[in-house]
Amino acid sequence: MRIAFLTAPEGVEQVELTQPWQAVTDAGDSPELVSTKPGEVQAFNHLDKADTFPVDRTVDEVSPDGYDALVLPGGVANPDALRMDEKAVAFVRGFFEAGKPVAAICHAPWTLVEADVLRGRRLTSWPSLRTDIRNAGGEWVDEQVVVSHDGSGTTLVTSRKPDDLRAFCEAFTEEFHKAGTGAKAA
């Protein structure tokens, strides 16, 4: 499976990128880093700069058709920047429209709020997003991992914080493989 990881040029929480990336690799799948700008992504350890990671493609160059699933890492600044980029929001929305699985952790559901894909869904996130998720029609719960399915066949896996990463990675890799979307890589 080919899995897109969408991040802004800076602000992604490093561990929320690297651990899911490793989980995808360990599952025998191919992760690809997609961002709104070419070059490198500046990751953070909370508020401190961490490592940089090379961007494989930009949202201008891709579509959900080229991927089997999407992972949205958190970090406060990362989803805040993504939700201000129309092409990034459209890219995310496209996975839901195509019925492809999506995984989001911590602050990443902010991008899902902007994509208007949370109505009727049960999910979790960093607690400060609770009101935003409810205002977007979602049901926010304080649980380690939440897996929700909708009528279109889209599976959404969400988690609250870095402490939940092990359970998050196990859940989304299992759900991605169950989904068996069969999308052809571009």
N, C-alpha and C positions, 0 to 999 in steps of 0.2 A: 504494500500500500504506500501511496505517496501522501505525506501529511504536511500541510502548510502550517507554519508557525508565524503568526502575524504580530509584528511589534512596530512601535514608533522608532524613529532614529535614536531616541534616548529615553531613559526612564524605566525600562523594563527591569523588574526585580530578577537579578541574575539566577538565583536558585530556582525560580519559577520558570525560567527558560531552560537551564541546563539539565535539571532532573527529568522533566518531561521529555526533553530531546533524547536523553540517554534511554529512557523507557521505550521510546519509539524505536530507537536503534536496536535495543536489546530484543524487541519483539520482531525484529527482522524487517522492519519498515524503513522507508526513506524520508527523513525530515528535510524540509527546505525552509530557509529563513526568508520571509517576505516582509518588506517594509515600504514605507511611503517614499523613501529616498534611497538611491544607490549608495554603496560604500560600506560603512560599518555601522553597527548598532552599539551605542554606549549603554552597557548594563550598570545597574546599581546594586549595592548591598544596603538596603533601606535608603538612606540619604547620601551615602558615600559612593563616589565613582568606583566601579569595579572594572571588569574586563570589557573588551570590545569583541564583536563577532561580525564576520563578513556577511553581507546581505547577498543572498542568491538571486533574488528577483525583486522587482518593485510591483506595487499593485497595478501600475500602468501596464505591466507585461503579462499579467496572469488573470485567470478567471477560475471560479470554483470547479469548472469542468475539468481542469487539469489535476485535480486532487481528489482523494478519497475522504479526507476529513480535515478539520481545522482545530488547532490549539491556540488559545489566547492566554499567554502568560500575563501576570499582573504587574504590580508596581503602580504607584499612584499616578505619576506623570504619563506613563505609557498609554493606558486606555483613555486618559483625558485628551491626549494629543490625537489618538486614533479617531475618537468620536467627532473631532473637528475636521476630519479629512473625508470628503464625500466618497472618494473612490475606495477608501478603506472600509467605510460603513457599507457601501454597496457590495464589496467583496464578502463581508461577513453575512449580510442579508442573503446573498446568493447561495450560501451553503444551506440555509434554512429553506429557501425556495426549491432547492434541488433535493431536499430530504437527506442531506449528508450530515453525519455526526459532527458535533462541536464540543470542545472541552474548554472551560474557562475557570480560572482561579483568582481568588483574592479580589482586586479591584477591576479585573478584566470585564465583568458584566456591565460596566459603564458603557462599553462599546455595544453590547447587546441591547441596552436601553435605547441608545441612539438609533440602532438598526430596527427598532420597533418589532422585536421578535419574542417578547416575553409574555404577552397576553395569555393567561390561562396556564402558565408554566409554574411549577414548583422548583425553586432553586435556592442556593446559598451563595454567600460572598463574604468579603470583609464586612463586618457589621455596619459600618458607616454608609453602605450602599442600600441598606434596608428600605429607606423611604423612597429612593429613586426607583428601585425595583417594584415596589408596591404601586407607585404612581404610573409605572409603565405597564401595569396589569399583571405583574407576576406575584406569586406567593413566596415571600422570603421566609426561610427557616434557618435556624442555627444548628446545622448538622455538619459533620466532617465532610461527607460527600453526598451529593444528591444526583440521582440519575432520573431524568424525565424524558418521556416520549410524547409526541403529539400526533395528531391525525395524519399529518403529511409524512410521517415516518422518521422525522428528524429526532435524533437522540441528543440531549444536552446533558453533559456531565459538568457539575460545578463543585467547587471546594472553597473553603474560607481563607486559608493562610498557608504559609510555608510549612508549619507543623503538620499539615494535612497532606503533604506531597506524596508520601508513600501510598496512602489509600487512594488519592486522586489518580496517580499514575496507574495503579492496578485497575481501577475502575474504568478509566477512559480507554486504556489499551484493550481491555476485554470488550467494552462496548463497540469500539471501532471495528474490531474483528467480527463481532456478532452482526454488525450492520451489513457487512458484506456488500457495500454499495456497488462494487463492480465498475466504478468510474475509470475511464481510460486516461492514463497520463498524457498530457499534451506534449 
